[in-house]
Amino acid sequence: MHVEVKENFDVTNLTSFKIGGKVGKVYYPTSVDEFDEVIFSEKDVKVFGNLSNTLVSSDGYDGAIILTSNMDYLWLEENNHFFAAAGYKGPKLAQFAKAAGYSGFEFMIGFPGSLGGNICMNASAHGQCISDKVVSVTCYSKDRGVFELSKDEMEFGYRSSICQREDIFVIGAEFELEEKDADLIQKQMDENLAFRKAHQPSLAIPNCGSVFRNPENNSAGKLLDEIGAKDFSVGGAKVWENHANFIVNENKNASSLDVLELMYKMYSGVKEKYGIELKPEVKYLGNKNKREVELCRILNIK
Ligand SMILES: Cc1cc2nc3c(=O)[nH]c(=O)nc-3n(C[C@H](O)[C@H](O)[C@H](O)COP(=O)(O)OP(=O)(O)OC[C@H]3O[C@@H](n4cnc5c(N)ncnc54)[C@H](O)[C@@H]3O)c2cc1C
């Protein structure tokens, strides 16, 4: 078997932040067998989807990663049950479900996550959440190989799942959706896109979505706004002028350290004024200098 691999590959342009560097090996398996082959040929492999929630070090990463983008198959099982593989992109999934007349994925229309990333992060928006529709997840771990986890066993929570706590990778998932008129689904998707256009930076302005999770019964964006974060910037990274929980890399010249320093400024401002410690939504991949190690520890970025 021959799994596609790119060596010393600069992933900057693959990230939605347009920040990154060279990664030692980037594997693109197309099947579970190829996935398995990579896991057993490398000592330590990390798995990513579309890198839309990941800050990649400007100094790159010396190790190996899998990108699931070539595992992008999907099928409609009996009745209203779908199976989609880890690399299938959320917006395509939303379009597929609409064309088949099924509701539940309208929220995925406006952000670029892969199915695996969406499951790992338990992505949500516009009152819908990916775990709401999950029946079971086909998982992979080095010890167990391929196995199924039920929705309960996935331990979904707000922006969390078991995949963030254990070395369990998503291969695909089965969903149960509800039948609905395709025009109504389209209407909902149009409303979702209009909301995003009004409140969030588009992908044309490099960003990675919300930077911090919302604290319980509170809004990270509101707290950040109240400390004046919309005026904050560090190097090429700045807080978006229309929503304080987004960091943008407008001129594509921000480094990973700029982003971490800016996150620290945002985090410290909220902690000082309200005593609330914001928790990051964004993940980190790659080498770290001494300051980046310190910032990731304080900010609790994994
Ligand atoms: C413009 C914009 C808008 C956004 N809006 C939203 C929003 O409304 N709601 C929301 O929830 N998110 C939003 N996001 C954030 C992001 O798209 C989601 O977190 C998405 O789920 C990440 O998917 P990904 O494939 O890009 O994950 P990656 O960035 O590739 O990975 C994120 C995490 O998931 C893990 N992971 C990825 N694939 C797998 C797998 N197969 N198995 C196990 N773990 C895996 C990675 O190891 C990493 O820890 C937005 C991002 C952008 C850029």
The ligand as an SDF file (V2000), in Angstrom:
LIG
                    3D

 53 58  0  0  0  0  0  0  0  0999 V2000
  -14.7430   31.4970    9.7650 C   0  0  0  0  0  0  0  0  0  0  0  0
  -14.9110   30.4100   10.7960 C   0  0  0  0  0  0  0  0  0  0  0  0
  -16.1340   30.2310   11.4310 C   0  0  0  0  0  0  0  0  0  0  0  0
  -16.2960   29.2280   12.3980 C   0  0  0  0  0  0  0  0  0  0  0  0
  -17.5110   29.0630   12.9880 N   0  0  0  0  0  0  0  0  0  0  0  0
  -17.6900   28.0470   13.8530 C   0  0  0  0  0  0  0  0  0  0  0  0
  -18.9820   27.8160   14.4470 C   0  0  0  0  0  0  0  0  0  0  0  0
  -19.9510   28.5050   14.1760 O   0  0  0  0  0  0  0  0  0  0  0  0
  -19.1140   26.7790   15.3130 N   0  0  0  0  0  0  0  0  0  0  0  0
  -18.0740   25.9730   15.6500 C   0  0  0  0  0  0  0  0  0  0  0  0
  -18.2680   25.0380   16.4460 O   0  0  0  0  0  0  0  0  0  0  0  0
  -16.8430   26.1650   15.1250 N   0  0  0  0  0  0  0  0  0  0  0  0
  -16.6260   27.1760   14.2340 C   0  0  0  0  0  0  0  0  0  0  0  0
  -15.3910   27.3920   13.6820 N   0  0  0  0  0  0  0  0  0  0  0  0
  -14.2360   26.6010   14.1500 C   0  0  0  0  0  0  0  0  0  0  0  0
  -13.9260   25.3310   13.3440 C   0  0  0  0  0  0  0  0  0  0  0  0
  -14.3660   25.3850   12.0050 O   0  0  0  0  0  0  0  0  0  0  0  0
  -14.5430   24.1250   14.0470 C   0  0  0  0  0  0  0  0  0  0  0  0
  -13.9590   23.9570   15.3380 O   0  0  0  0  0  0  0  0  0  0  0  0
  -14.3680   22.8200   13.2890 C   0  0  0  0  0  0  0  0  0  0  0  0
  -15.0580   21.8100   13.9750 O   0  0  0  0  0  0  0  0  0  0  0  0
  -12.8970   22.4120   13.1470 C   0  0  0  0  0  0  0  0  0  0  0  0
  -12.8180   21.4160   12.1430 O   0  0  0  0  0  0  0  0  0  0  0  0
  -11.4400   21.1410   11.4020 P   0  0  0  0  0  0  0  0  0  0  0  0
  -11.6040   19.9360   10.5680 O   0  0  0  0  0  0  0  0  0  0  0  0
  -10.9530   22.3490   10.7280 O   0  0  0  0  0  0  0  0  0  0  0  0
  -10.5310   20.7980   12.6700 O   0  0  0  0  0  0  0  0  0  0  0  0
   -8.9300   20.9880   12.8610 P   0  0  0  0  0  0  0  0  0  0  0  0
   -8.6330   22.4210   13.0490 O   0  0  0  0  0  0  0  0  0  0  0  0
   -8.2210   20.2740   11.7800 O   0  0  0  0  0  0  0  0  0  0  0  0
   -8.7550   20.2070   14.2180 O   0  0  0  0  0  0  0  0  0  0  0  0
   -9.3850   20.6980   15.3970 C   0  0  0  0  0  0  0  0  0  0  0  0
   -9.2610   19.6320   16.4850 C   0  0  0  0  0  0  0  0  0  0  0  0
   -9.9740   18.4630   16.0730 O   0  0  0  0  0  0  0  0  0  0  0  0
   -9.0980   17.3360   16.0450 C   0  0  0  0  0  0  0  0  0  0  0  0
   -9.4760   16.4740   14.9290 N   0  0  0  0  0  0  0  0  0  0  0  0
   -9.6160   16.8210   13.6350 C   0  0  0  0  0  0  0  0  0  0  0  0
   -9.9790   15.7370   12.9060 N   0  0  0  0  0  0  0  0  0  0  0  0
  -10.0550   14.7010   13.7750 C   0  0  0  0  0  0  0  0  0  0  0  0
  -10.3730   13.3110   13.6420 C   0  0  0  0  0  0  0  0  0  0  0  0
  -10.6700   12.7530   12.4720 N   0  0  0  0  0  0  0  0  0  0  0  0
  -10.3650   12.5360   14.7600 N   0  0  0  0  0  0  0  0  0  0  0  0
  -10.0600   13.0660   15.9710 C   0  0  0  0  0  0  0  0  0  0  0  0
   -9.7420   14.3620   16.1580 N   0  0  0  0  0  0  0  0  0  0  0  0
   -9.7390   15.1730   15.0710 C   0  0  0  0  0  0  0  0  0  0  0  0
   -7.6840   17.9130   15.9050 C   0  0  0  0  0  0  0  0  0  0  0  0
   -6.6880   17.0250   16.4160 O   0  0  0  0  0  0  0  0  0  0  0  0
   -7.8070   19.1890   16.7100 C   0  0  0  0  0  0  0  0  0  0  0  0
   -7.6440   18.9290   18.0800 O   0  0  0  0  0  0  0  0  0  0  0  0
  -15.1970   28.3820   12.7230 C   0  0  0  0  0  0  0  0  0  0  0  0
  -13.9640   28.5710   12.0770 C   0  0  0  0  0  0  0  0  0  0  0  0
  -13.8140   29.5630   11.1300 C   0  0  0  0  0  0  0  0  0  0  0  0
  -12.4800   29.7310   10.4380 C   0  0  0  0  0  0  0  0  0  0  0  0
  1  2  1  0
  2  3  1  0
  2 52  2  0
  3  4  2  0
  4  5  1  0
  4 50  1  0
  5  6  2  0
  6  7  1  0
  6 13  1  0
  7  8  2  0
  7  9  1  0
  9 10  1  0
 10 11  2  0
 10 12  1  0
 12 13  2  0
 13 14  1  0
 14 15  1  0
 14 50  1  0
 15 16  1  0
 16 17  1  0
 16 18  1  0
 18 19  1  0
 18 20  1  0
 20 21  1  0
 20 22  1  0
 22 23  1  0
 23 24  1  0
 24 25  2  0
 24 26  1  0
 24 27  1  0
 27 28  1  0
 28 29  2  0
 28 30  1  0
 28 31  1  0
 31 32  1  0
 32 33  1  0
 33 34  1  0
 33 48  1  0
 34 35  1  0
 35 36  1  0
 35 46  1  0
 36 37  1  0
 36 45  1  0
 37 38  2  0
 38 39  1  0
 39 40  1  0
 39 45  2  0
 40 41  1  0
 40 42  2  0
 42 43  1  0
 43 44  2  0
 44 45  1  0
 46 47  1  0
 46 48  1  0
 48 49  1  0
 50 51  2  0
 51 52  1  0
 52 53  1  0
M  END
$$$$
